[in-house]
């Protein structure tokens, strides 16, 4: 009997703890992930349960900003910190999204790197900086690489220097042109054209994936 009562009491405590955690999670979601000590105590947690761990990140004033009144790190510092927990592709996407939104300030990222001696983030972030600083490929170089991909994966040869709706459509545009020329893309979509974005990075790193996507698009057009 004593064992049964103890087991029942343990289950009830676990259920109560699980319910409390769900309620705290909902509250935190409404408060941008922040809970006050008063709220934790009111939920039933004791001072010993809460505990406080102070982490000194060495964040400088220029690496701080505020969004909707909430203190946050700058985009440059956030990207640097993400580099220590993200894999290569996730980090690339974060950089590309910051670039697309016009929030990527390369000088600020370089300054964060200069202060980040010994951090794991240095190598992946510096690699992305070097790629971003690299000269854009010339028209002929990227065209040649794309035509080589078409031959290697038995795709139809690409037409170059073609004008569609008054715009020159080609395979030579650099990433920034792809990201910011939305008006041209919208006009082409409205006219029934499909615009695909291919950067030299994807051609070099994932040629097979690019070829598969192009083949699927061509097949879809034939059966449309």
C-alpha positions as CSV (number, residue, x, y, z in Angstrom):
1,X,0.0,0.0,0.0
2,X,2.8,2.4,0.9
3,X,4.5,1.7,-2.4
4,X,1.3,2.2,-4.4
5,X,0.6,5.6,-2.7
6,X,4.2,6.7,-3.3
7,X,4.0,5.8,-7.0
8,X,0.6,7.6,-7.3
9,X,2.0,10.7,-5.6
10,X,5.0,10.6,-8.0
11,X,2.7,10.5,-11.1
12,X,0.6,13.4,-9.8
13,X,3.7,15.5,-9.2
14,X,5.0,14.8,-12.7
15,X,1.6,15.7,-14.2
16,X,1.5,18.9,-12.2
17,X,5.1,19.7,-13.3
18,X,4.2,19.1,-16.9
19,X,1.1,21.3,-16.7
20,X,3.2,24.1,-15.1
21,X,5.8,23.8,-17.8
22,X,3.2,24.0,-20.5
23,X,1.7,27.1,-18.9
24,X,5.1,28.8,-18.5
25,X,5.9,27.9,-22.2
26,X,2.7,29.7,-23.3
27,X,3.5,32.7,-21.1
28,X,7.0,32.9,-22.5
29,X,5.8,32.7,-26.1
30,X,3.7,35.8,-25.4
31,X,6.6,37.6,-23.8
32,X,9.3,37.0,-26.5
33,X,10.8,34.1,-24.5
34,X,11.3,36.2,-21.3
35,X,9.9,35.3,-17.9
36,X,10.3,37.3,-14.7
37,X,11.3,35.8,-11.4
38,X,8.0,36.9,-9.9
39,X,6.1,34.9,-12.5
40,X,8.2,31.8,-11.9
41,X,7.6,32.0,-8.2
42,X,3.9,32.6,-8.8
43,X,3.8,29.4,-10.9
44,X,5.0,27.3,-7.9
45,X,8.7,27.2,-8.4
46,X,10.9,27.8,-5.4
47,X,14.0,30.0,-5.3
48,X,16.3,27.0,-5.3
49,X,14.5,25.6,-8.4
50,X,14.9,28.8,-10.4
51,X,18.6,29.4,-10.1
52,X,20.4,32.2,-12.2
53,X,23.4,31.6,-14.5
54,X,25.1,34.8,-15.7
55,X,26.8,34.6,-19.1
56,X,29.1,37.4,-20.1
57,X,29.3,37.6,-23.8
58,X,31.4,40.7,-24.1
59,X,28.8,42.5,-26.3
60,X,30.0,46.0,-27.2
61,X,27.5,48.9,-27.5
62,X,27.7,48.9,-31.3
63,X,26.6,45.3,-31.3
64,X,23.4,46.1,-29.4
65,X,20.1,47.4,-30.7
66,X,16.4,47.2,-29.9
67,X,13.4,45.8,-31.7
68,X,10.0,46.8,-30.4
69,X,11.7,48.0,-27.3
70,X,13.4,44.6,-26.7
71,X,17.2,44.7,-26.4
72,X,18.8,42.4,-29.0
73,X,22.1,42.0,-30.7
74,X,22.9,43.6,-34.0
75,X,22.5,41.6,-37.3
76,X,26.3,41.3,-37.6
77,X,26.7,40.0,-34.1
78,X,23.7,37.7,-34.4
79,X,25.1,36.2,-37.6
80,X,28.5,35.7,-35.9
81,X,26.8,33.9,-32.9
82,X,24.7,31.8,-35.2
83,X,27.9,30.6,-36.9
84,X,28.7,28.6,-33.8
85,X,25.5,26.6,-33.8
86,X,24.4,26.6,-37.4
87,X,25.7,24.2,-40.1
88,X,27.2,25.6,-43.3
89,X,23.9,25.7,-45.3
90,X,21.9,27.2,-42.4
91,X,24.5,30.0,-42.0
92,X,24.5,30.7,-45.8
93,X,20.7,31.0,-45.7
94,X,20.9,33.4,-42.8
95,X,23.5,35.6,-44.6
96,X,21.4,35.5,-47.8
97,X,18.2,36.5,-45.9
98,X,20.0,39.4,-44.2
99,X,21.3,40.5,-47.6
100,X,17.9,40.2,-49.2
101,X,16.4,42.4,-46.5
102,X,19.1,45.0,-46.9
103,X,20.4,44.4,-43.4
104,X,23.7,42.8,-44.1
105,X,26.5,45.3,-43.4
106,X,29.8,43.6,-44.3
107,X,31.9,46.2,-42.5
108,X,30.0,45.5,-39.3
109,X,30.5,41.7,-39.7
110,X,34.2,42.2,-40.3
111,X,34.5,44.3,-37.1
112,X,32.7,41.6,-35.1
113,X,35.2,39.1,-36.5
114,X,38.1,41.3,-35.5
115,X,36.9,41.2,-31.9
116,X,36.1,37.5,-32.0
117,X,39.6,36.0,-31.4
118,X,39.4,32.3,-30.6
119,X,35.7,31.9,-31.5
120,X,34.6,28.9,-33.6
121,X,32.6,31.3,-35.7
122,X,35.6,33.0,-37.2
123,X,36.4,30.5,-39.9
124,X,32.9,30.0,-41.4
125,X,32.1,33.8,-41.2
126,X,35.4,34.8,-42.8
127,X,34.8,32.3,-45.6
128,X,31.4,33.9,-46.3
129,X,33.0,37.4,-46.2
130,X,35.6,36.3,-48.7
131,X,32.9,34.9,-51.0
132,X,30.9,38.0,-50.8
133,X,33.9,40.2,-51.5
134,X,35.0,38.1,-54.4
135,X,34.7,39.8,-57.9
136,X,31.5,38.9,-59.7
137,X,31.9,36.4,-62.5
138,X,32.1,37.8,-65.9
139,X,29.3,37.1,-68.4
140,X,31.4,34.7,-70.5
141,X,32.8,32.8,-67.5
142,X,29.4,32.0,-66.0
143,X,27.9,31.3,-69.4
144,X,30.7,28.9,-70.1
145,X,30.2,27.2,-66.8
146,X,26.5,26.9,-67.3
147,X,26.8,25.5,-70.9
148,X,29.3,23.0,-69.5
149,X,26.7,21.9,-66.9
150,X,24.1,21.5,-69.7
151,X,26.5,19.3,-71.7
152,X,27.6,17.2,-68.6
153,X,24.0,16.5,-67.6
154,X,22.6,16.2,-71.1
155,X,20.4,19.3,-70.8
156,X,19.3,21.3,-73.9
157,X,21.9,24.0,-74.6
158,X,21.0,27.4,-73.1
159,X,20.3,30.4,-75.3
160,X,22.2,33.5,-74.4
161,X,21.7,37.2,-74.9
162,X,18.0,36.7,-75.3
163,X,15.5,39.6,-74.8
164,X,12.1,38.8,-73.2
165,X,9.6,41.5,-72.4
166,X,12.3,44.1,-73.0
167,X,14.7,42.6,-70.5
168,X,17.8,40.7,-71.3
169,X,17.5,37.2,-69.9
170,X,20.7,35.3,-69.4
171,X,22.7,33.2,-67.0
172,X,25.2,35.9,-66.1
173,X,23.6,38.0,-63.4
174,X,25.3,38.0,-60.0
175,X,23.5,37.3,-56.7
176,X,22.6,40.9,-55.9
177,X,20.8,41.3,-59.2
178,X,18.8,38.2,-58.5
179,X,17.8,39.4,-55.0
180,X,16.8,42.9,-55.9
181,X,15.2,42.8,-59.4
182,X,11.8,41.7,-58.2
183,X,9.9,43.9,-60.6
184,X,11.4,42.2,-63.6
185,X,10.7,38.7,-62.2
186,X,7.0,39.6,-61.4
187,X,6.4,40.8,-64.9
188,X,7.8,37.6,-66.4
189,X,5.8,35.5,-64.0
190,X,2.7,37.4,-65.0
191,X,3.5,36.7,-68.7
192,X,3.8,33.0,-68.0
193,X,7.6,32.7,-67.8
194,X,9.4,30.9,-65.0
195,X,12.4,32.6,-63.5
196,X,15.0,30.4,-61.8
197,X,17.9,31.9,-59.8
198,X,21.3,30.2,-60.3
199,X,24.4,31.6,-58.6
200,X,28.0,30.6,-59.3
201,X,28.1,29.2,-55.8
202,X,25.3,26.7,-56.6
203,X,26.9,25.8,-60.0
204,X,30.1,25.0,-58.3
205,X,28.9,23.3,-55.1
206,X,25.7,21.6,-56.2
207,X,25.7,21.2,-60.0
208,X,23.7,17.9,-59.9
209,X,20.9,19.5,-57.9
210,X,20.8,22.5,-60.3
211,X,20.6,20.1,-63.3
212,X,17.8,18.1,-61.6
213,X,15.7,21.2,-61.0
214,X,16.2,22.4,-64.6
215,X,15.2,19.0,-65.9
216,X,12.1,18.9,-63.8
217,X,11.1,22.4,-64.9
218,X,11.6,21.5,-68.6
219,X,9.5,18.3,-68.1
220,X,6.7,20.2,-66.4
221,X,6.6,22.7,-69.3
222,X,6.3,19.8,-71.9
223,X,3.3,18.4,-70.1
224,X,1.7,21.7,-69.2
